[in-house]
Amino acid sequence: AFVFAGVGAVVKESQVDFGTPANTGISPEGVLGLGLMYLLSQDISVRVDFRQYIFQSVRGGTATPSEVSLGFTYFVF
């Protein structure tokens, strides 16, 4: 099991109306998450994790999109 946290940047783009120039900006973001990794053998593992992103929304307020991912790893060494 693991827990992680990080910071980064998100590029936001909004458009007032179709055909008008887009407004683009960069905002800081934070991410929190947790996950599990299971070793199937010395060379192969399976991982599942959940991530919660937090950043300023284009329309004001806070955006909090979530992500769940499943990964497979083959260790080569």
MARBATOR-938165 format. One record per residue (C-alpha): x, y, z. Coordinates in Angstrom, 2 decimals, decimal comma, m for minus. Example, Ala and Ser with C-alpha at 12.3 -4.5 7.8 and 13.67 -1.06 7.14 Angstrom:
12,30_m4,50_7,80 $
13,67_m1,06_7,14 $
END
This chain:
0,00_0,00_0,00 $
1,16_3,56_m0,64 $
0,04_7,18_m0,18 $
1,32_10,09_m2,22 $
0,99_13,85_m2,62 $
2,37_16,32_m5,11 $
2,13_19,71_m6,75 $
2,15_20,73_m10,38 $
0,60_23,04_m12,93 $
m2,57_22,78_m15,00 $
m3,18_24,63_m18,28 $
m6,76_25,95_m18,48 $
m8,48_27,16_m21,62 $
m11,92_28,76_m21,88 $
m13,86_30,31_m24,74 $
m16,64_32,88_m24,22 $
m18,43_32,06_m27,49 $
m17,85_29,90_m30,55 $
m15,35_31,52_m32,88 $
m13,92_33,90_m30,28 $
m10,30_33,67_m29,15 $
m9,67_31,29_m26,28 $
m8,42_32,50_m22,91 $
m5,50_30,37_m21,72 $
m3,91_30,36_m18,28 $
m1,73_28,25_m16,00 $
m2,66_27,55_m12,38 $
m0,99_25,55_m9,62 $
m2,55_22,22_m8,70 $
m2,25_19,72_m5,91 $
m2,75_15,96_m6,04 $
m3,43_13,46_m3,27 $
m3,68_9,72_m3,74 $
m3,44_6,22_m2,44 $
m2,93_2,85_m4,02 $
m2,02_m0,80_m3,82 $
0,70_m2,76_m5,61 $
0,73_m6,55_m5,72 $
3,79_m8,49_m6,89 $
2,73_m11,46_m9,02 $
6,33_m12,67_m9,42 $
9,85_m11,23_m9,19 $
9,32_m9,61_m12,61 $
5,62_m8,67_m12,77 $
3,37_m6,48_m10,60 $
m0,17_m5,08_m10,76 $
m1,00_m1,64_m9,37 $
m4,25_0,22_m8,76 $
m4,41_3,78_m7,48 $
m6,83_6,65_m6,84 $
m5,86_10,30_m7,40 $
m7,71_13,45_m6,36 $
m6,64_16,63_m8,17 $
m7,35_20,10_m6,74 $
m7,05_23,34_m8,71 $
m8,84_26,64_m9,37 $
m11,73_26,22_m11,80 $
m12,08_28,31_m14,96 $
m15,49_29,52_m13,75 $
m14,26_30,30_m10,23 $
m14,22_28,08_m7,19 $
m12,30_24,83_m6,91 $
m12,22_21,93_m9,36 $
m11,67_18,46_m7,89 $
m11,55_15,83_m10,65 $
m10,69_12,25_m9,65 $
m8,85_9,45_m11,42 $
m8,59_5,71_m10,90 $
m5,87_3,84_m12,78 $
m4,77_0,25_m13,20 $
m1,21_m0,54_m14,19 $
1,00_m3,51_m14,98 $
4,77_m3,48_m14,52 $
7,41_m5,76_m15,98 $
10,75_m5,29_m14,21 $
13,77_m5,54_m16,52 $
17,06_m5,71_m14,59 $
END
